[in-house]
Amino acid sequence: MAPILAAITYFVVGPLDQGAASAQLRMVLLVDLVYVLVVMALVMGQVARMVAARRAKSAGSRLHLRLTGVFALSALIPTVLVAVFSVLLISIALEGLFSEPVGNVLRTSLTTARAYEDEHRQELSRDARVLAGNLNRERQANLFMDDGEVRRVLGEVQTQIKLGLSEAFVLDALGNITARGLNSYEFGYELPGPDAFEQAEKDGLAIIEDFENNEFRALVPLPAFPDRYLYVTREVDGSVLSLLDDTTETVEQYEELANERGQLLFQFGLLYLGFAVILILGAIWGGLWFAERLSRPVGRLVSASQRVGSGDLDVRVIEDDGDDEISQLGHYFNQMTSRLKGQRDELLETNRLTERRRRLFDSVLSSVTSGVVGLDPDGRVAFVNPSAKRLLSVGPDLADSALSVAVPEFADLFERVRSANSEGVQDQVNLLRKGQQESLLVRMSPRQNADGALEGYVVAFDDVTDLVSAQRMAAWGDVARRIAHEIKNPLTPIRLSAERIQRKFGKHVGKDAATLEQMTDVIVRQTNDLRRIVDEFSKFARMPEPKLTISDLTKLTNDAVALQRAGQPGVKIKADLPKEAILAELDGTMISQALTNLIKNAGEATETYIEKHGRDGYQPEVRVAMSHTENTVTITIVDNGIGLPEDRSRLFEPYVTTRDSGTGLGLPIVKKIIEEHGGNLSLTGADKFDGQNHAGACATIQLPVMRAGTQATKIPA
């Protein structure tokens, strides 16, 4: 539409020369304005949508905005520059055109042409009046002159007076020729109009300008002749007279343009502004179209790339027709995503297989009781199974740490397997964890790939603490049986012999009788101590099988507490026992022995503390508590005595004691009794009692109870 409207506007303003007040021009300008507003609205709508898309950070919006801006600037900058230089050039041209010298030349030309016309008019008027005057005088001299005489007189006067007249006629009021002068012919006669006769009667002279025939004519009334007029002709230069008209018209147009040059400049600027606006809007529209054409596939690629980045490899972009780079880019993008999807599917399938194998591997490692630790070639921990964490008593931060730092006890064995470069090494390693010694059977071997290159090491170990303890207890039991057999037999003869010596020789030694009696008493007393020790050995070596019956653990514990309260009156023994009966299938005698032994040891630990530190501000105290769940009962015996030694790993071994008078068989016997009942015995440090600055010991017994429930039997406190 823009070229059509521009052509219509040009024709209305130019060739058709419609004025400012023309309805056609106003209609065309109104249509132009409506067209500009519509295009501007469309462009602004597109720009608004483009800005909204940019604010929404949609794909391709930034490129779209930049391309549109480039097109707008590429149209705006040249348009502004051309407008500036055009206005300057037009202003300079108008200033030069309407300058004072140009105006003077035009006015001088007009003055010259008018002077030439006035000169001919004046000469024609003078000659016509002179000739008319002569005719009037001749008429007055001869009142009866006829037309023939008038012609004679007219010819005589033309010859006598050198006038610049080419023709001379005497006419009546109707324009008929009544007489004619020399060289005056009817075929060249031009009849004057009625206006000329009226002007002649009114002004006494009428000048008729005939530019086509290059003549000036004068019509003069002859008062001496009734109804007669003198009609004379004078030849003039017609080109000069035509130039006079042109010069007059030119000067008028020049003056009009000089007065309207500001308006002309404004109209030019307005016209240029309209075309500039249309040009800029067209450039923006073209930029929008081109940017849309270019940025749409780019935006689709960006959106698709974002979806690919989020993991959606099924996305495809529309492939535009054509062989340009943008179309090829869409094609190659779809080809790339198809290949990536295929590769990802293969990787996912491989990952699923690997994950299935890993879960199987983890399940196997998690279910085995043996500890397994994987090492890299540098000896840093790569993985640890749950059993290894439990056996080594380490936290989850073991990974990526050196084996020599994480488990220092394994360092020597690891150096052996690295230096030996063999299939593997195996040895027993003792660890001290949480105050308890653990014996681990450790095997280390290198781990190699299919090419034989070293990938790392595998450390596998089992807890053989119970096995070692059982072997040690069995060995001690065998030793105890042998000692009991070898020592118990001569003890009776020795005791009898000592008593017999005292009876037989006591009265014969005189003053040494007291010495003899003292010595024999020592023998008898030591023999009794040896017999007691031998009995302990025999009891440890020949622990009887428990006779299981349904017993009340609450009552057994309460009886043991009551017994020790009576046996150790200097020790405060507190009992926190449930009110209901806790039934369990056990040997009441053996469990009572174990409870009594533990409470007694706790009381003796307070005595040892008094022996070493004194009684100042110290109150010996033993606390016995019992709690239970559906399947287990837990009995804790806590004291504020001397506490446990730093090396607690051998407390349950025979003949290990912290007291000077102890045999070291109490705790092994108690542990054996508890284990014979399917329970567990552990020794740990106790929390500090209120008002105490040291920690005692805590013995914890766990025994299975009956699932049949409990019996609501009141137990005396």
C-alpha positions in Angstrom: 0.0 0.0 0.0 2.8 2.4 0.7 3.9 2.8 -3.0 0.3 3.2 -4.1 -0.4 5.9 -1.5 2.8 7.7 -2.3 2.0 7.8 -6.0 -1.5 9.1 -5.3 -0.2 11.8 -3.0 2.4 12.8 -5.6 -0.2 13.1 -8.4 -2.6 15.0 -6.2 0.1 17.5 -5.0 2.1 17.6 -8.2 0.5 17.1 -11.6 -3.1 17.7 -10.5 -1.9 20.8 -8.5 -4.5 20.6 -5.8 -4.4 23.4 -3.3 -4.2 23.2 0.4 -7.9 23.7 0.6 -8.7 20.9 -1.9 -11.0 18.2 -0.6 -9.1 15.6 -2.7 -5.8 16.6 -1.1 -7.3 16.5 2.4 -8.8 13.0 1.7 -5.5 11.7 0.4 -3.6 13.1 3.4 -6.2 11.6 5.8 -5.8 8.2 4.1 -2.0 8.6 4.4 -2.3 9.4 8.1 -4.6 6.5 8.8 -2.2 4.2 6.9 0.7 5.5 9.0 -1.2 5.0 12.2 -2.3 1.5 11.3 1.3 0.5 10.4 2.6 2.2 13.6 0.0 0.2 15.6 1.0 -3.0 14.0 4.7 -2.3 14.5 4.1 -1.2 18.1 2.1 -4.4 18.8 4.9 -6.5 17.4 7.5 -4.6 19.4 5.4 -4.9 22.6 5.1 -8.7 22.1 8.8 -8.8 21.4 9.6 -6.9 24.6 7.2 -9.1 26.6 8.9 -12.2 25.3 12.3 -10.7 26.2 11.1 -10.0 29.8 9.8 -13.5 30.0 13.3 -14.6 28.8 11.8 -16.8 26.1 14.2 -18.5 23.8 15.4 -16.4 20.8 13.9 -13.2 22.2 17.3 -11.5 22.7 18.3 -12.2 19.1 14.9 -11.0 17.9 15.3 -7.8 19.8 18.8 -7.1 18.6 18.0 -7.8 15.0 15.0 -5.5 15.1 17.1 -2.8 16.8 19.8 -3.1 14.1 17.2 -2.8 11.3 15.6 0.2 13.0 18.9 2.0 13.5 20.0 1.2 10.0 16.9 2.9 8.7 16.8 5.7 11.3 20.4 6.9 11.2 20.6 7.4 7.4 17.1 9.0 7.4 18.1 11.5 10.1 21.3 12.3 8.3 19.6 12.8 5.0 16.9 14.9 6.7 19.5 17.1 8.3 21.5 17.6 5.1 18.4 18.0 2.9 17.0 20.7 5.2 20.4 22.4 5.2 20.7 22.2 1.4 17.1 23.4 0.8 17.6 26.2 3.2 20.8 27.3 1.5 19.1 27.0 -1.9 16.1 29.0 -0.8 18.3 31.6 0.7 20.2 31.9 -2.6 17.0 31.8 -4.7 15.3 34.5 -2.7 18.4 36.7 -2.2 18.3 40.5 -2.9 20.4 40.4 -6.2 18.0 37.8 -7.8 15.0 39.9 -6.7 16.6 43.1 -8.2 17.3 41.3 -11.5 13.7 40.2 -11.8 12.3 43.6 -10.8 14.7 45.3 -13.2 13.6 43.0 -16.0 10.0 43.8 -15.3 10.7 47.5 -15.1 12.5 47.4 -18.5 9.7 45.5 -20.2 7.1 47.8 -18.8 9.1 50.8 -19.9 9.2 49.4 -23.5 5.4 48.9 -23.4 4.8 52.3 -21.9 7.0 53.9 -24.6 5.0 52.3 -27.4 1.7 53.1 -25.8 2.8 56.7 -25.3 4.0 57.1 -28.9 0.9 55.4 -30.3 -1.3 57.7 -28.2 0.7 60.8 -29.4 0.6 59.8 -33.0 -3.1 58.9 -32.9 -3.9 62.2 -31.2 -1.8 64.2 -33.7 -3.5 62.5 -36.7 -6.9 62.9 -35.1 -6.2 66.6 -34.5 -5.2 67.2 -38.1 -8.4 65.5 -39.3 -10.5 67.6 -36.9 -8.9 70.8 -38.2 -9.4 69.9 -41.8 -13.0 69.1 -41.0 -13.5 72.4 -39.3 -12.0 74.2 -42.3 -14.2 72.3 -44.7 -17.5 71.3 -43.1 -18.6 69.5 -46.3 -15.8 67.0 -46.5 -16.8 63.6 -47.7 -15.1 60.2 -47.2 -13.0 60.6 -50.3 -11.6 63.9 -49.1 -11.1 62.4 -45.7 -9.0 59.7 -47.4 -7.0 62.3 -49.3 -6.4 64.3 -46.2 -5.4 61.2 -44.2 -2.9 60.2 -46.9 -1.4 63.7 -47.0 -1.0 64.0 -43.3 0.7 60.5 -43.2 3.2 61.6 -45.7 3.8 65.0 -44.2 4.2 63.8 -40.7 6.6 61.0 -40.1 4.6 58.9 -37.8 5.3 55.4 -36.6 2.0 54.1 -37.8 1.6 51.2 -40.1 -2.1 51.5 -40.7 -4.8 54.2 -40.3 -8.6 53.8 -40.7 -11.6 56.0 -40.1 -14.5 53.9 -38.7 -18.0 54.5 -37.8 -19.6 53.3 -34.5 -20.2 49.9 -35.9 -16.6 49.4 -36.9 -17.2 49.8 -40.6 -14.3 51.4 -42.5 -15.3 54.7 -44.0 -11.8 55.8 -45.0 -8.3 54.3 -45.0 -4.9 55.7 -45.2 -1.8 54.7 -47.1 -0.8 51.0 -46.9 -4.0 50.2 -45.0 -5.9 47.3 -46.4 -9.1 45.6 -45.4 -7.6 42.1 -45.3 -5.3 43.1 -42.4 -8.1 44.9 -40.6 -9.0 43.7 -37.1 -12.4 44.9 -35.9 -12.2 46.6 -32.4 -14.5 45.2 -29.8 -17.4 47.1 -28.1 -15.3 47.6 -25.0 -12.8 49.5 -27.1 -15.5 51.9 -28.4 -16.8 52.4 -24.8 -13.4 53.1 -23.4 -12.6 55.5 -26.4 -15.8 57.4 -25.7 -15.1 57.5 -22.0 -11.4 58.2 -21.9 -10.9 59.7 -25.4 -8.4 56.9 -26.3 -8.5 53.2 -26.2 -5.3 51.1 -26.6 -5.7 47.6 -27.9 -2.7 45.2 -27.5 -2.4 42.4 -30.2 0.5 40.3 -29.1 -0.2 37.6 -31.7 0.2 40.1 -34.6 2.9 42.1 -32.8 0.8 45.3 -33.0 -0.6 48.0 -30.7 -3.8 49.7 -31.9 -5.4 53.0 -30.8 -9.1 54.0 -31.2 -9.7 57.8 -30.9 -13.1 59.5 -31.4 -13.2 62.3 -34.0 -15.4 65.0 -32.5 -15.5 67.0 -35.8 -16.9 64.1 -37.6 -20.2 62.7 -36.4 -20.1 59.0 -35.5 -16.5 58.6 -36.7 -13.4 57.1 -35.0 -9.7 57.1 -35.9 -8.3 53.6 -35.8 -4.5 53.4 -36.1 -1.9 50.5 -35.8 1.7 50.5 -34.7 4.0 47.6 -35.0 5.9 46.5 -31.9 8.3 43.6 -30.9 5.9 40.8 -29.8 8.6 38.8 -28.1 9.4 41.7 -25.8 5.8 42.1 -24.9 5.4 38.3 -24.3 8.5 38.5 -22.2 6.8 41.3 -20.2 3.9 39.0 -19.4 6.3 36.2 -18.5 8.4 38.5 -16.4 5.4 39.8 -14.6 4.1 36.4 -13.9 7.6 35.3 -12.8 8.0 38.2 -10.5 4.6 37.6 -9.0 5.4 33.9 -8.4 8.8 34.9 -7.0 7.2 37.3 -4.6 4.6 34.7 -3.6 7.3 32.1 -3.1 9.5 34.5 -1.2 6.6 35.2 1.2 5.8 31.5 1.5 9.3 30.0 1.7 8.9 29.2 5.4 5.7 27.4 4.6 7.4 25.7 1.7 10.2 24.5 3.9 7.7 23.3 6.5 5.7 21.4 3.8 8.9 19.8 2.6 9.9 18.8 6.1 6.4 17.5 6.8 6.4 15.5 3.6 9.9 14.2 4.2 8.9 13.3 7.8 5.9 11.3 6.5 8.0 9.4 4.1 10.7 9.0 6.8 8.2 7.6 9.2 6.9 5.2 6.6 10.4 4.2 5.8 11.4 3.7 9.4 8.2 1.8 10.1 8.8 -0.3 7.0 12.3 -1.0 8.1 11.2 -2.0 11.6 8.5 -4.2 10.1 11.0 -5.7 7.7 13.4 -6.1 10.6 10.7 -7.8 12.7 9.9 -10.1 9.8 13.5 -11.0 9.1 14.3 -11.3 12.8 11.2 -13.5 13.3 12.3 -15.6 10.4 15.8 -15.9 11.8 15.1 -16.0 15.5 12.1 -18.4 15.4 14.3 -21.5 14.4 17.0 -20.2 16.8 14.5 -19.9 19.6 13.2 -23.4 18.8 16.8 -24.6 19.0 17.4 -22.8 22.3 14.2 -24.2 23.8 15.0 -27.7 22.6 18.5 -27.4 24.0 17.1 -26.4 27.4 14.9 -29.5 27.3 17.8 -31.6 26.2 19.8 -30.1 29.1 17.0 -31.2 31.5 17.2 -34.7 30.1 14.5 -34.8 27.5 16.2 -36.4 24.5 12.9 -37.1 22.7 12.5 -33.4 21.7 12.7 -32.5 18.0 12.7 -29.2 16.2 10.8 -28.3 13.1 13.1 -28.6 10.1 12.6 -25.6 7.7 12.6 -26.1 4.0 15.8 -24.9 2.4 19.5 -25.6 2.2 20.7 -22.7 4.3 22.6 -23.0 7.5 19.6 -22.5 9.8 17.7 -25.4 8.1 20.8 -27.6 8.3 21.2 -26.7 11.9 17.7 -28.0 12.7 18.4 -31.2 10.8 21.7 -31.8 12.5 20.2 -31.0 15.9 17.5 -33.6 15.4 20.2 -36.0 14.2 22.3 -35.3 17.3 19.4 -35.8 19.8 18.5 -39.1 18.1 22.1 -40.3 18.5 22.3 -39.0 22.1 19.0 -40.8 22.9 20.4 -44.0 21.5 23.6 -43.6 23.4 21.8 -42.7 26.6 19.5 -45.8 26.2 22.6 -47.9 25.9 24.2 -46.2 28.9 21.1 -46.7 30.9 20.9 -50.3 30.1 24.6 -50.7 30.9 24.0 -48.8 34.1 21.0 -51.0 35.0 23.1 -54.1 34.6 25.9 -52.5 36.6 23.5 -51.3 39.3 22.0 -54.8 39.4 25.5 -56.3 39.9 26.4 -53.6 42.4 23.2 -54.3 44.4 24.0 -58.0 44.3 27.6 -57.2 45.4 26.4 -54.9 48.2 23.8 -57.5 49.3 26.5 -60.2 49.5 28.9 -57.9 51.3 26.2 -56.6 53.6 24.9 -60.1 54.5 28.3 -61.7 55.2 29.5 -61.6 58.8 33.1 -61.1 57.6 34.5 -57.6 57.3 35.5 -56.5 53.8 37.5 -53.4 53.0 38.5 -52.4 49.4 41.7 -50.4 48.9 43.0 -48.5 45.8 46.6 -49.1 44.6 47.8 -46.4 47.0 46.3 -48.1 50.0 43.4 -45.7 50.5 40.0 -47.1 51.5 37.6 -47.3 48.6 34.7 -49.2 50.2 33.7 -50.7 53.5 30.9 -53.2 54.2 28.7 -52.9 57.3 30.4 -55.8 59.1 33.8 -54.2 58.7 32.4 -50.9 60.2 31.0 -52.9 63.1 34.1 -55.0 63.7 36.4 -52.0 63.4 34.1 -49.6 65.3 34.6 -46.9 62.7 32.3 -44.2 61.4 31.2 -43.5 57.8 34.1 -41.1 57.3 36.5 -44.1 56.8 36.3 -43.9 53.0 39.2 -42.2 51.1 41.5 -42.4 54.1 44.7 -44.3 54.3 44.5 -47.8 55.8 47.5 -47.1 58.0 45.6 -44.1 59.5 42.1 -45.7 59.6 43.2 -49.0 61.1 46.9 -48.7 62.2 46.9 -52.4 63.4 46.6 -53.5 59.7 49.6 -51.4 58.6 52.3 -54.1 59.1 50.2 -56.7 57.3 49.6 -54.3 54.4 53.3 -53.5 54.0 53.9 -57.3 53.9 51.4 -57.8 51.1 52.8 -54.9 49.1 56.4 -56.0 49.5 55.7 -59.7 49.0 53.7 -59.0 45.7 52.2 -62.5 46.2 48.7 -63.8 46.2 48.0 -62.7 49.7 49.0 -62.9 53.3 47.0 -63.9 56.4 47.6 -63.3 60.1 45.8 -62.7 63.4 45.6 -59.1 64.5 44.5 -58.0 67.9 42.6 -54.7 68.2 41.6 -52.7 71.3 38.1 -51.1 70.7 36.0 -49.5 73.4 38.1 -51.0 76.1 37.7 -54.5 74.8 40.3 -56.6 72.9 39.2 -58.1 69.6 41.0 -60.8 67.7 40.6 -60.6 64.0 41.8 -63.2 61.4 42.9 -60.9 58.5 43.7 -61.9 55.0 45.0 -59.3 52.4 45.4 -59.9 48.7 46.0 -57.7 45.7 43.2 -57.1 43.2 44.1 -57.1 39.5 42.3 -56.4 36.2 42.0 -58.7 33.2 45.4 -57.4 31.9 47.1 -58.3 35.2 47.6 -54.6 36.3 47.1 -53.8 39.9 43.8 -52.1 40.7 43.9 -52.3 44.5 43.7 -54.6 47.4 41.0 -56.5 49.2 41.1 -56.9 53.0 38.8 -59.6 54.5 38.7 -60.4 58.2 36.6 -62.3 60.7 36.1 -61.8 64.4 37.7 -64.8 66.1 37.5 -63.3 69.6 35.0 -65.8 70.8 36.8 -68.6 69.2 40.1 -67.5 70.8 38.4 -67.0 74.1 36.7 -70.4 73.9 40.1 -72.0 73.1 41.7 -70.2 75.9 38.9 -71.1 78.3 39.2 -74.7 77.2 42.9 -74.7 77.7 42.5 -73.1 81.1 39.8 -75.7 82.0 42.2 -78.5 81.1 44.9 -76.8 83.1 42.5 -76.4 86.0 41.6 -80.1 86.0 45.2 -81.2 85.9 46.2 -78.7 88.7 43.2 -79.8 90.8 44.1 -83.4 90.3 47.8 -83.0 91.0 47.4 -80.6 94.0 44.3 -81.9 95.7 45.7 -85.4 96.3 48.7 -84.5 98.5 46.8 -81.8 100.4 45.1 -84.2 102.8 48.3 -86.0 103.8 50.1 -82.7 104.3 47.4 -81.4 106.6 47.1 -84.7 108.5 50.9 -84.8 108.9 51.0 -81.3 110.2 48.3 -82.0 112.8 50.0 -85.2 113.8 53.4 -83.5 114.2 51.7 -80.9 116.5 50.0 -83.5 118.6 53.0 -85.9 118.8 55.9 -83.6 119.2 54.3 -80.5 120.8 54.8 -81.8 124.3 58.4 -82.9 123.7 59.9 -79.6 122.4 59.5 -77.7 125.6 59.9 -74.0 125.1 59.6 -74.3 121.3 56.2 -75.8 121.6 54.6 -72.4 120.7 56.8 -72.1 117.7 55.9 -75.6 116.5 52.2 -74.9 117.0 52.5 -71.7 115.0 54.3 -73.4 112.2 51.9 -76.3 112.0 49.0 -73.8 112.0 50.5 -72.1 109.1 50.8 -75.4 107.2 47.2 -76.3 108.0 45.9 -72.8 107.1 47.8 -72.7 103.8 46.6 -76.2 103.1 43.0 -75.0 103.6 43.7 -72.1 101.2 45.1 -74.4 98.6 42.1 -76.6 99.0 39.8 -73.7 98.5 41.7 -72.7 95.4 41.6 -76.3 94.1 37.9 -76.3 94.7 37.6 -73.1 92.6 39.7 -74.8 89.9 37.5 -77.8 90.0 34.3 -75.7 89.9 35.7 -73.8 86.9 36.9 -76.9 85.1 33.8 -79.0 85.8 31.0 -76.4 85.4 27.8 -78.5 85.6 25.1 -78.2 83.0 22.3 -75.8 84.1 19.1 -77.4 85.2 16.5 -75.2 83.5 13.3 -74.4 85.3 10.8 -71.5 85.2 12.1 -69.0 87.7 11.3 -65.5 88.7 14.3 -63.3 87.8 12.9 -60.4 89.9 12.9 -62.6 93.0 16.3 -64.0 92.4 17.8 -60.5 92.0 16.0 -59.2 95.0 17.3 -62.2 97.1 20.9 -61.6 95.9 20.5 -57.9 96.9 19.2 -58.8 100.3 22.0 -61.3 100.9 24.7 -58.7 100.0 23.0 -56.0 102.1 23.4 -58.3 105.1 26.9 -59.4 104.1 28.2 -55.8 103.3 26.5 -53.5 105.8 29.0 -50.7 105.1 27.9 -50.5 101.4 24.7 -48.8 100.4 22.9 -51.0 97.9 19.9 -49.6 96.0 17.6 -51.8 94.0 15.3 -50.5 91.2 13.4 -53.7 90.3 10.0 -54.1 88.6 7.0 -55.0 90.8 5.8 -57.8 88.6 7.5 -61.2 88.2 9.8 -61.6 85.2 9.7 -65.3 84.3 12.6 -67.0 82.5 13.7 -70.6 81.9 17.0 -70.8 83.8 18.9 -72.5 86.6 18.0 -70.5 89.7 21.0 -71.6 91.7 23.6 -70.7 89.0 21.9 -67.3 88.2 21.8 -66.5 91.9 25.5 -67.4 92.2 26.3 -65.1 89.3 24.2 -62.2 90.6 25.7 -62.6 94.1 29.2 -62.7 92.7 28.7 -59.5 90.7 27.1 -57.6 93.6 29.8 -58.8 95.9 32.5 -57.7 93.4 30.9 -54.3 93.2 30.9 -53.9 97.0 34.6 -55.1 97.2 35.5 -52.5 94.5 34.3 -49.8 96.9 36.4 -51.3 99.7 39.4 -51.2 97.4 38.7 -47.6 96.6 38.7 -46.8 100.4 42.0 -48.7 100.9 43.7 -46.6 98.2 42.0 -43.2 98.6 40.5 -43.2 102.1 37.0 -42.6 103.2 37.0 -38.8 103.4 33.6 -37.7 102.0 33.1 -41.0 100.3 29.9 -43.1 100.5 30.2 -46.6 99.1 27.2 -47.3 96.9 26.0 -50.1 94.6 22.9 -49.7 92.3 21.1 -52.6 90.9 18.4 -52.0 88.2 16.3 -54.3 86.0 14.4 -53.5 82.8 12.8 -55.8 80.3 11.3 -56.0 76.9 9.1 -58.7 75.3 12.1 -61.0 74.8 15.0 -59.7 76.9 15.6 -58.7 80.5 18.6 -56.4 81.3 20.2 -56.3 84.7 22.7 -53.5 85.5 25.0 -53.5 88.5 26.7 -50.1 89.0 29.2 -49.1 91.7 31.3 -46.0 92.6 34.3 -48.1 93.4 37.8 -48.2 92.1 36.6 -48.7 88.5 38.0 -50.9 85.7 41.6 -51.0 84.6 42.6 -49.4 81.2 43.2 -52.9 79.7 39.8 -54.5 80.0 40.4 -57.1 77.3 41.5 -59.8 79.8 39.0 -59.3 82.6 37.1 -62.4 81.7 40.2 -64.6 81.5 40.9 -67.0 84.4 43.3 -65.9 87.1 43.1 -62.2 86.1 42.1 -60.1 89.1 42.5 -56.5 90.3 42.4 -57.4 94.0 45.2 -58.8 96.0 43.1 -61.5 97.6 41.2 -62.5 94.5 41.6 -65.8 92.6 40.6 -64.4 89.2 38.0 -67.1 88.6 34.8 -65.2 89.7 34.2 -63.2 86.5 35.0 -66.2 84.2 32.6 -68.4 86.1 29.9 -65.7 86.0 30.4 -65.1 82.3 30.3 -68.9 81.6 27.0 -69.1 83.6 25.4 -66.3 81.7 26.5 -67.7 78.3 25.2 -71.1 79.3 21.8 -69.5 79.6 22.0 -67.8 76.2 22.8 -64.4 77.7 25.5 -61.9 77.5 27.7 -60.2 80.1 29.6 -56.9 79.5 31.7 -54.7 81.7 31.9 -50.9 81.0 32.7 -47.7 82.8 29.9 -46.3 84.9 28.7 -42.7 85.0 29.8 -40.6 87.9 27.6 -40.5 90.9 26.3 -37.2 92.2 29.0 -35.7 94.4 31.7 -38.0 93.1 34.7 -37.1 91.0 35.5 -40.6 89.7 33.7 -43.2 87.7 33.1 -46.8 88.9 32.2 -49.9 86.9 29.0 -51.2 85.4 28.2 -54.8 84.8 25.3 -55.5 82.3 23.6 -58.8 82.0 21.2 -59.6 79.2 19.1 -62.8 79.5 16.2 -64.1 77.4 12.8 -64.3 79.0 9.7 -66.3 78.3 7.3 -65.2 75.6 4.3 -66.4 77.6 4.1 -63.1 79.4 4.6 -62.1 83.0 3.1 -63.0 86.3 1.7 -60.2 88.4 3.3 -61.2 91.7 4.2 -58.5 94.2 7.9 -58.7 95.2 9.0 -57.2 98.6 11.4 -54.3 98.3 
